[in-house]
Amino acid sequence: MSLSLSDRVQAASDREAPNQEALRAADKREHQSLLSLTSPSFLLLGIILYLPIGWLFWLSLLDENDNLTLENYDRLFDPLYINTFTTTFEISVVVTALCIALGYPLAYMLTQLPRRAAAICMIFVLLPFWTSLLVRTYAWLVILQRRGLVNTWLQDWGIIDMPLRLVHNQTGTIIGMTQIMLPFMILPLYAAMKTIPRDYLRAASNLGASPFKAFWQIFFPLSLPGLAAGFTLVFVLCLGFYVTPVLLGGGRVQMWAMRIETNVAVYFNWGAASSLGVALLIVTLIILYAANRIFGINKIYGR
């Protein structure tokens, strides 16, 4: 007696049911094994990263007598703190814009060079990482001061009569931070641009597109993931800068990190300093969230 088609399908599904149950059980065991292997790493991460952040939140809610209060957060609306945040935001925006303006053409040039020449040029991009940030900042102080190299050359060439004020102000701070942050913009841009096939530009040229049109409509959109990653990285790092504004700003440029240091070292007020740190952390998370919404987290990491 022959079985109908529906009976044969049912019989096949009945035979496969134990196999599916076995596969699900094996998959569950695999997930449990992976969880047991990674749990020490998660525990270590929680101790090193999340525990200090939680302690920072707790300190921000305590006054000088260790009583719970929101007084530390009320200070954030003081004009002094608002001006400090505005200065930090303005400098971060300007430095990020300058890094994009300087880093994008340089990264594009590196992708057009032969492999050996690009490797040699990349050494000069990475060279600042081999030098202390403090040493580089002091070098800019020597270069930009009233009797520094820049003012001396400009006066010797007859371009200026009086030395320019290039340090102990926002100008010097922006110049120093731009030089320090520039490699952080070039590297993600270069990584994204290297993945763009040159055949796309050749195809656009064969279809009648001018070099500028091919670049703007083909190359530039494909390089946006690297640009988004560089923008996010540079801007977030600029928000927490300390050494360069202290030295090149000469005390006239007050950024958020400097205000935190003042509250701890001068006023010994850990609650006020912690509230500033919490505010900076929240602003950073908001920026990352906005970047994720605009560019997408997958695009930022080039996936």
N, C-alpha and C positions, 0 to 999 in steps of 0.2 A: 504494500500500500504506500503510495508516494505521498510525501508531505507537501502541503501548500507552501507558497512563497513566504507567507507571514509566519508559518510555523518554523520554517528553516531559519528565518531572521531571528525569531525568538530563541531558538535553540542555540544559535551562534552567540547571541548576546548573553545567554546563560553561561556558556562556556567561558566567555571573556570576563564575566563579572569577577571571578576569583583572581584573575590576573590583574584587573584594575585595582582591586582591594590591596593586592600585594604591592603594586606600584605606589599607591598612596601611602601605605605603611612605610615603604622604603624611603619615599620622599620625606615623610615626617621624621624618620630617624636621621636622615641626612641634615635636615634643618636643625634638629636638636644637637647633633654633633657640631655643626658650624657655630651654633650659639654657645655651646660649652667652650669651644676653642677661642671665640672672640670675646667672651665675657671678661677675662682679665684685662684685655685692652680697653674695653668700655669702662671698667672700674677704674683703671689708671687714668683714663681721660676725664672721668668725672672728678677724681681727686685733684688732678692737676689744673683742669680748666674750670669746671663748673663750681667746685667748692670755693675757690677764691672769688668768683663772680657773686656767688650767694653771700659770702662774707662781706663783700663790697656793698651789696644791697642792704645788708643788715646794719652796717656802720652808718650808711646814709640816713638811717631812720633814728639815730641816737644823737642826743645833744651832749654837751660837755660833762653832764652828770649821769650819762648812760640811761637817760629816760627817753621813751619813745616820743618822737616829735616829727613834724613835717617842716620844721624851721629851716632845715638845710635846703629843701627844695624851694622854699619861699625866696631864698636869696638869688635863685636863678633869674628872677624877674627884676633884680636890681639893675639899674642902667649900666653899672660897671661890667657886670657879667654879660649883659646883652651886647655891649660894645665889643667885648672880648670874643663872643661867639660870632658876631658880624665880621670882625677882622679875620678870624680863623676861616670862616666860610669864603670870604672874598679872596684871600690869599690862595686857598685851595682851588677855587675856580680858575683863577688866573694862571697858577702853576700848571694845572691840568690842561688848560687851553694851550699854553706854550709848549707843553710836552707833546700834545697832538700835532701842533703846527710844525715842530722840529722833528718829531719821531716818525711821523707817517712818511714824509719824503725819504728820510734816511732808510727806513725799513724797506720801502719800495725799491730804492737803489740797490740795497743788499740782495734783493731777490733777482735783480737783473744782471748782477755780476756773475762771472764764472765761479765755480765752486771753490777753487783755491783762493781767489781774491776775496770772495765773501767770507771765507773762514778767517782770513787775516784781518779783515775789517771788523769781524765779530769779536776778535780779541780786544780791540780798542773799545768796543761797547762794554765788554765785561771787565775791562781793566779797573774801573772805579770800584768794583766790588772787592778788589784785592787791597784796597787802601782804606784806612779807618775813616769813618764819617767825620770824626772830630778833626783829623788832619786835613781833609778836604775843605772843611769849613774854615779852618784857620788859613788855608792857602787862599781862599776867596777873600778873606779879611786883608791879607797882604796885597792881593791884586787890586782890590777896589778902594782901599783907603785913600785919604787925601793925597798922600805922597806915594801911592801905590803905582803899579806898572801902567794901569790904564790912564790915570790922570797925568802921569809923567810923559807917556807917549803922546797923548793928545796935546799937551802943552808944548812939547818939543816940535811937533808938526805944525804948531800955530793954529790948531783947530779951536782951542779954547784958551781964554786968558786966566780964568780962575778954576781951581779944581772943582769937579762935580761931586755932589754928595751922593755917593753910591753905597755907603754902608751906614749902619745905625738908623735905618729906615726901612720902609717896605720894599724899596727897590732892591737893596742888597739881599734882603730876605728872599724875595722872589727869585733873584738870579741864582743864589745858592741852592734853594730847594729845587729849582728847575734842573740844574745840573745833576743833582743827586737822584731825582725821580725819573730822569729821561730814560735810563736803561729799563726801568720797569714798564715803560710804554713801548719801547722798541721790541723787546723780546716777545710779548704776545702778538704784536702786529706782524713781526717777521715769521713767527710760527704759523699764523693764519695765512699769510700771503704765500708761503712756500707750498701750501696744499692746493693752491689755485693752478690748474693746468694752463700752460701757455697756449695750448691749442684753442682755448676759448677765445683768446684775443686774436689769434690768427684767423679763426673762423669768422669773427666779427669783421675783421679787415677784408676778408674775401667777399663778404656780403655787402661791402661798400661803406662800412662805418669808418669814420675818421679815427685817428689814434685817441683823441680826447673823448670822443663819443664811446669808443670801445672801453676805455678806462672807466668812464663815469657810469656806464650802464652795465658793464660786465664785471670788471675787476673790483671796483669800489664796493658794490653790494656784497660780494663774496668775502671781502676783507672786514666787514662789519663785526663779525664775532671777535676778532682780535682787537678791534678798536674798542668794543664794549668792555672786554676784559681789561685792557690797558687803562681805560677811563676809570673803571670801578676801582682797580688796584691803586692807581696813583691818587685818586681823590680821597679814598679812605685813609691811605697812609699819610697824606698831607694833614688830615684833621688832627692827628695825634703827634705832629712834629714838635720837637722840643729843642734839640741842640742848636740847629741852624738859626731859628728865630732868636734864641738867646744871644748868640755871638754876633750875628750879622744885623740883628735888630737893635742891639745896644740898649735894651730896656725900653725902647720907644714902641716896639711892636709886641703887643700882648696877645698871645694865642692861648687856646683852651688848656693845653698841657702845662703852660707856664703858670697859669692861675692855679692849677691843681698843685704844682710844686710849691707855690707861695703859701697856700693854705696849710701844707704839711710842714714845710721847713721854717716858715716865719711865724705863723700863728698856731702851729701844732693842733690844728682843727681837722681831725681825720673825718669827721662827719661831713663838713663842707666839701672837703676834697673828694670824698666818696660820692657825694651827690653829683659833683661835676663829672666824675668818671662814669657814673650811671647814665647821666644825660648824654655824654659822648657816645657811650655804647648804644643807647637807644637811637640816636641820630644816625650812627653807622648802620644799624640794622634797618632803619627806614630807607636809607640810600640803597642798600643791597636789595631790599624788597622792591623798590622802585625800578632798579636796574633789571631785576628779574621780570617785572611786569612789562617793561618796555622792550627788552631784548630777548627775554626768555633765558632761563638758566642753562638750557642745552646750547643755545647760541653763544653764551658767554664763555663756556668751556670748549666751544668748537666741536660739539657732538651733533 
